[in-house]
């Protein structure tokens, strides 16, 4: 979820499902935009099954013949096509203890500082993921990083519905350029002009105060604006809880 690179933030409930991953792995993914393969997704809890590409058509055929909508029945069918996972030697998930040590820190500045320290102390060949994490965070919008860290920390105590509603409010502020133009600037530089370095406002982490970040979590100052209204779905939270 590399939204920070365009001045946005990991949304669509990311503060809910990433905050429920082991340790501080969710902070690591959201702040760095690191990509996971299927093995890692299953290992950390973001996926329920791992099916090889060659078996997908067979799985699709089997699922089309299932008359029940019962989750356990469907899961058993998928399990029949599932394969065992094997994490790569250089998988970041194998470094969960180190990730927890770094990404559990209180602020983004503290996280970056200990990452730099860990990079210098890491044994040869074992600091590739750290180098990538530092590079990604340094090129992302400082505001976006701080917004996400606040979001995921608060998301641990929220229901999915509340996380989605908060995401909507923050996104509206970014679209409207309520407090800075980072999303517009990041989209222009990264998506349209390609490979350009955006000019973030503020440009440094230390210039982004807690008070500045807090503004994004407030209601949009517009009489015609309303919070996101979600239709009632009794099984919404249970579905996510069963996956995580």
Secondary structure, 3 states (H helix, E strand, C coil): CCHHHHCCCCCCCHHHHCCCCCCCHHHHHHHHCCCCCHHHHHHHCCCCCCCCHHHHHHHHHHHHCCCCCCHHHHHHHHHCCCCCCCCCCCCHHHHHHHHHHHHCCCCHHHHHHHHHHHHHHCCCCCCHHHHHHHHHHHHCCHHHHHHHHHHHHHHCCCCHHHHHHHHHHHHHHHHHCCCCCHHHHHHHHHHHCCCCCCCCCCCCHHHCCHHHHHHCCCCCCCCCCCCCCCCCCCCHHHHHHHHC
